[in-house]
């Protein structure tokens, strides 16, 4: 069986969770091919376990740490052309690979291409509404854009056999017309936390002591995270830890991160969940995949959503309710402020107690395995016409 996976390439989160799917699909004997762009494609090149085809790139724009939707629209005047070019490239890949099923992760041209070519498509997404107008309440242009996008997403999503949400029930708003084809399965994880070695064993494996205070910082490969990384660099001397492990992603230049004994800088980690699991505190943007991994692991964390990014703001609110996340505003954050936040979180007894409860709550989900079962079911129900 052949499975083509086409994730959104903005940041690394979409590709990361699709790699979890790919691993399970291969265990079931599937032949997997990826197609993506941007940070996602670069991550696949670094990962080197899967073949990947490069697609035309889509981008978001804004100042450091902030999404500017109006500027993005202005800069993306060629988006219709890029969209059509993406459909053309997708169709070439599909015709050459001849997949039995296509998995599209938040890449909304794919269901159209799949429908035209008669290939079943499964949509993976954690977002079906946009809420740009909540951030720009008096801007009619943004309101029209949001309404148009939501109609488009509903129509395109309806072309799919099913929609899989890698989160718990009631985590996102599902448009009524899509509710019957939507299933929540829980987070896609490369490793189930209960099957991982304990923290001390992982620390020995990765070269750290059991008593070391470790802070793990990741920005999911997004340029929007550079501001947070720089802030933590400036705060490093005030942070009461032994090591700061900073993961930038393959497309961010690390020259601004100082070379010193306290800071360990990484462009990419194959075993990201193991590195998160050894941390006492994780500091991250509010990308969905990362916050789901950290929450499933039950690690106290500080979440700093990209400013004006509706999805990340919703993700932050969603995980904050579990009692192990402190949510901060990047526009108001200072070096002294982030250092204080980290130091307080390192010593927060309530967060540590809640972490055990949250880890147990999330252990009941088998999102990756359940998603793979759904994908294989639709692939097996369909007869290849090519």
HULIN-V20524 format. One line per field, one symbol per residue. ss: DSSP state (H for helix, E for strand, C for the rest). phi: phi as a letter, one per 20 degrees, with the letter a starting at -180 (. if undefined). A space follows every 50 residues. Layout:
ss: ???
phi: ???
This chain:
ss: CEEEEEECCCCCHHHHHHHHHHHHHHHCCCEEEEEECHHHHHHHHHHCCC CEEECCCCCCCCCCCECCHHHHHHHCCCHHHHHHHHHHHHHHHHHHHCCC EEEEECCCCHHHHHHHHCCCEEEECCCCCCCHHHHCCCCHHHHHHHHHHH HHHHHHHCCCCEEEECCCCCCCCCCHHHHHHEEECCCCCCCCHHHCCCHH HHHHHHCCCCCCCEEEEECCCCHHHHHHHHHHHHHHHHCCCCEEEEECCC CCCCCCCCCCCCEEEECCCCCHHHHHHCCCEEEECCCHHHHHHHHHHCCC EEEEECECCHHHHHHHHHHHCCCCEEEEECCCCCHHHHHHHHHHHHCCHH HHHHHHHHHHHHCCCCHHHHHHHHHHHHHHCCCCCC
phi: .dcedcegdemdfffgfffffgfffffenfedcdbablfffffffffmec fbdedgedcdcrfgmbedfffffffdfeggffffffgfffffffffelfe bddddldeefgfgffgemdfcdedbdbccdmfffecfddfffffffffff fffffffffefbdddebegmfcedggfdffddcednfecfcfgfeegfgf fffffencefefedddcbcmmegfefgfffffgfegfeeebebddddenf edfeffefebffdddcebcfdgfffffefebddbfdfffffffffffmdg bddcfffmdgffffgfffeffenccdecdgfdedffffffgffffgdeff ffffgfffgfgfffecgffffffffffffffddfef
